[in-house]
Amino acid sequence: MYTFIANPNARSGLGLKLWKEIETILLEKNVQYQVLFTKHQHHATTLTRELTSDLRHHTIIVLGGDGTINEVINGITRLDQVTLGYIPLGSSNDFARGIGLPTDPEQALNNILTPSHYAYMNVGVLHYEDKSRRFAVSSGIGFDADVCHQVMVTPLKSFLNRLKLGKLTYTGVALHRLLTMKPVKMTVTLDDNRQTEYKNVYFTAAMNLRFEGGGFDFCPKADCTDGRLDIIVIADIPKLKVLALLPTAFKGWHVNFKGIHISSCKKIDIICEKALPVHADGEPVFRQTKISACLEPEKLRIISAP
């Protein structure tokens, strides 16, 4: 049986309408299912934890954005006891873009009901203070996290979602935050021995998938099945050059320029000279001066596209 965890408020309230369309198809096809609606922030984590606490295998289908995916993954008791499907209803859809999933809801549903391919995905873990949070797409500190924080509160997001231009929210907020932020010094350590000190850092991100922030192809070689995190550090670049490079990041062309540092690792530790915003899959975490990220030992089975 399929368990659908649906965010009725996805795409500024269109989630419920899209669910009704999906439910009609499920009834026509006589598919066995149950649906659990999220009612508030972090509710998907609670619902998933309650569902998977029996340690039995479950097929969970998520309807929502990257934030809903993040909440569900954080509620899974045993990653290797879940098969995950996804119908993207968010404004950025970086998870679907990174996995190569259909973005049309009906096509995504058909792919789930008649699966032919599966991916066994690594799941990242962000550590901060004495806490931890999983991530599917990416986790970062600095400029990218600051953008995520602002996107959560700006009224621009709802407006652009209604125009089906939600992805532009990230671009607009990014331009504003870039002009007002001050780069800082960071010490980055990869796999406990490769330590580098960077000056004038805009942000550092650990990428499990290629895309972040509504389609920025920050780490074009990131592969969620290879047992590694891809790291991007942007440092020692004038703001005007960063501004000029941002559009190239949609195509992954930014990696050829000086000041863009790309690497890969199994574990990363980051120390900042002052507390900065942090995110996991775009979900805000309180400002931190020290974070680390690694991968869970278990993999999660994803219903992927042919």
C-alpha positions in Angstrom: 0.0 0.0 0.0 1.1 3.5 -0.7 1.2 6.1 2.0 0.9 9.7 0.6 2.2 12.5 2.8 0.8 15.6 1.3 1.4 19.3 1.9 -1.9 21.0 1.0 -0.2 24.4 1.2 2.5 23.6 -1.4 2.6 26.1 -4.2 0.8 28.7 -2.0 -2.3 26.5 -1.5 -2.4 24.6 -4.8 -1.3 21.4 -3.1 -4.8 20.5 -2.0 -6.2 21.0 -5.5 -3.4 18.9 -7.1 -4.0 16.2 -4.5 -7.7 15.9 -5.5 -6.6 15.4 -9.1 -4.2 12.7 -8.0 -6.7 11.1 -5.8 -9.2 10.8 -8.7 -6.6 8.9 -10.7 -5.9 6.6 -7.7 -9.6 5.8 -7.4 -9.9 5.1 -11.1 -7.0 2.7 -11.0 -8.2 1.0 -7.7 -4.9 1.8 -6.0 -4.7 1.0 -2.3 -3.5 4.1 -0.5 -3.8 6.3 2.6 -3.1 10.0 2.7 -1.7 12.0 5.6 -2.0 15.8 5.3 0.6 18.0 7.0 -0.9 20.8 9.1 2.1 22.8 10.3 5.9 23.0 10.0 7.7 19.7 10.9 4.4 17.8 10.9 5.6 15.6 8.1 8.5 14.5 10.3 6.1 13.5 13.1 3.8 11.7 10.7 6.7 9.8 9.1 8.2 8.9 12.5 4.9 7.4 13.7 4.5 5.5 10.4 7.9 4.0 10.3 8.4 3.3 14.0 7.1 -0.3 13.4 10.4 -1.0 11.5 8.4 -2.6 8.7 8.8 -1.7 5.0 6.8 1.3 3.8 6.3 2.9 0.4 6.0 6.7 1.1 5.0 9.1 -1.6 5.7 12.8 -0.9 3.6 15.6 -2.4 5.2 18.9 -1.7 8.4 20.8 -2.1 12.0 20.2 -1.0 11.1 21.3 2.5 8.5 18.5 2.7 11.0 16.0 1.4 13.4 17.1 4.1 10.9 16.7 6.8 9.9 13.2 5.7 13.5 12.0 5.5 14.1 13.3 9.0 11.2 11.2 10.3 12.2 7.9 8.7 13.3 5.5 11.5 15.2 3.1 9.2 16.2 4.4 5.8 16.7 0.9 4.4 13.1 0.1 5.3 11.5 2.7 3.1 10.9 3.2 -0.6 10.3 6.8 -1.4 8.4 8.3 -4.3 8.0 12.0 -5.0 5.5 14.2 -6.8 7.1 17.7 -6.8 4.8 20.6 -5.9 7.3 23.1 -4.7 8.7 26.3 -6.1 12.3 25.2 -6.4 12.1 21.4 -6.9 15.8 20.9 -6.6 15.3 17.3 -5.4 13.3 16.3 -8.5 15.7 18.1 -10.7 18.7 16.4 -9.2 17.3 12.9 -9.3 15.8 13.5 -12.8 12.2 13.0 -11.8 9.2 14.2 -13.8 7.9 17.6 -12.6 4.4 17.1 -14.1 2.2 15.7 -11.3 0.3 13.2 -13.4 3.5 11.9 -15.1 5.2 11.7 -11.8 2.3 9.6 -10.4 2.4 7.2 -13.4 6.1 6.8 -12.9 5.4 5.8 -9.2 2.6 3.4 -9.9 4.5 1.6 -12.6 8.1 1.9 -11.4 10.9 0.5 -13.6 14.0 2.1 -12.1 15.2 2.7 -8.5 18.1 4.7 -7.1 19.8 3.9 -3.8 20.4 7.4 -2.5 22.9 8.6 0.1 21.4 10.8 2.8 23.4 13.6 4.3 23.5 14.6 7.9 24.2 18.1 9.2 25.6 18.4 12.7 25.5 21.6 14.8 25.8 22.2 18.5 24.5 18.9 19.9 21.9 18.4 17.2 21.7 16.8 13.8 19.4 17.1 10.8 19.3 15.0 7.6 19.4 16.5 4.2 18.7 15.1 0.7 19.8 17.9 -1.5 22.4 20.1 0.3 23.4 21.9 3.4 25.3 25.1 3.6 26.4 28.0 5.6 26.6 31.7 4.6 25.1 33.3 1.6 23.1 30.3 0.3 21.6 29.7 3.7 20.9 33.4 4.1 18.9 33.3 0.8 17.0 30.3 2.0 16.1 32.1 5.3 14.8 35.1 3.4 12.8 33.1 0.9 10.9 31.5 3.8 9.6 34.9 4.9 9.3 37.0 1.8 5.8 37.7 0.4 7.4 37.6 -3.1 7.4 33.8 -3.0 3.6 33.5 -2.8 3.2 36.2 -5.5 5.5 34.5 -7.9 4.1 31.0 -7.2 0.7 32.2 -8.3 2.3 33.3 -11.5 4.1 29.9 -11.8 7.4 31.8 -11.5 8.3 30.6 -8.0 11.9 29.7 -9.0 12.6 33.4 -9.6 12.1 34.0 -5.8 15.5 32.6 -5.1 17.1 34.7 -7.8 15.6 38.0 -6.6 16.4 37.3 -3.0 19.9 36.2 -3.9 20.7 39.5 -5.7 19.5 41.5 -2.7 21.4 39.5 -0.1 24.6 39.5 -2.1 24.7 43.2 -2.2 24.2 43.5 1.5 26.3 40.7 2.9 29.9 40.8 4.1 32.2 37.8 3.3 34.0 36.1 6.3 36.9 33.9 7.0 36.2 30.1 7.2 38.4 27.1 7.9 37.2 24.0 6.0 38.5 20.5 6.8 37.7 17.6 4.6 37.9 14.0 5.8 39.7 15.1 9.0 43.0 16.0 7.3 42.6 18.3 4.3 42.4 21.7 6.1 42.1 25.0 4.2 41.6 28.5 5.4 39.7 30.7 3.1 39.3 34.5 3.4 36.3 36.5 2.2 34.0 33.5 1.9 30.5 34.0 0.6 29.3 30.5 1.4 30.3 26.9 1.7 27.9 24.1 0.8 27.9 20.3 1.0 26.0 19.0 -2.0 24.4 15.6 -2.2 22.7 16.5 -5.5 23.8 18.9 -8.2 21.2 21.7 -7.8 20.3 24.2 -5.1 18.3 27.4 -4.8 15.9 26.7 -7.6 18.2 25.3 -10.2 21.7 26.6 -9.5 24.0 23.8 -10.8 26.5 24.5 -8.0 28.3 21.0 -8.2 27.7 19.5 -11.6 29.4 16.2 -10.7 27.5 15.6 -7.5 26.0 12.1 -7.4 23.8 11.0 -4.6 24.7 7.4 -5.0 28.5 7.6 -4.9 29.0 7.7 -1.2 30.5 11.2 -1.2 29.5 14.8 -0.7 30.6 17.4 -3.3 31.7 20.7 -1.7 31.6 24.2 -3.1 33.4 27.2 -1.5 33.1 30.6 -3.1 35.8 33.0 -1.8 38.0 35.9 -2.6 35.9 37.2 -5.5 34.6 40.8 -5.8 30.9 41.2 -5.4 30.4 42.4 -9.0 32.1 39.2 -10.3 29.9 37.0 -8.1 26.9 38.9 -9.5 28.2 38.2 -13.0 28.8 34.5 -12.2 25.4 33.8 -10.7 23.6 33.4 -14.0 26.4 31.0 -15.2 25.7 28.7 -12.2 22.4 27.7 -13.8 24.5 25.9 -16.4 27.4 24.9 -14.2 29.8 27.1 -16.1 30.9 28.9 -12.9 33.3 26.1 -12.0 35.8 27.2 -14.5 36.5 30.6 -12.8 39.0 31.5 -10.1 37.5 31.7 -6.6 35.2 28.8 -7.1 36.6 25.9 -5.2 35.1 22.4 -5.9 36.0 19.2 -4.1 34.5 16.0 -2.7 34.7 14.2 0.7 32.9 11.9 3.1 33.0 14.4 5.9 33.4 18.1 6.2 34.0 20.4 9.2 33.5 24.2 8.9 34.5 26.9 11.4 33.5 30.5 10.8 34.9 33.6 12.4 31.3 34.7 13.2 27.9 33.1 13.4 26.2 32.7 10.0 22.9 31.3 8.7 22.7 27.6 8.1 20.3 25.5 6.1 19.5 21.8 5.4 17.6 21.5 2.1 16.6 25.1 2.4 15.2 24.6 5.9 16.7 27.3 8.2 18.9 26.4 11.2 19.9 29.0 13.8 23.1 30.9 13.1 26.2 28.9 13.8 30.0 29.3 13.9 30.8 25.6 13.6 29.0 22.8 11.6 29.9 19.5 10.1 28.3 17.2 7.5 28.6 13.5 6.5 26.5 10.7 5.1 24.2 8.2 6.8 25.6 4.6 6.6 22.2 3.4 5.2 20.9 4.3 1.8 17.3 5.2 0.8 15.6 3.5 -2.1 14.1 6.1 -4.4 11.6 5.5 -7.3 13.5 7.1 -10.1 12.7 7.9 -13.7 13.6 5.6 -16.7 
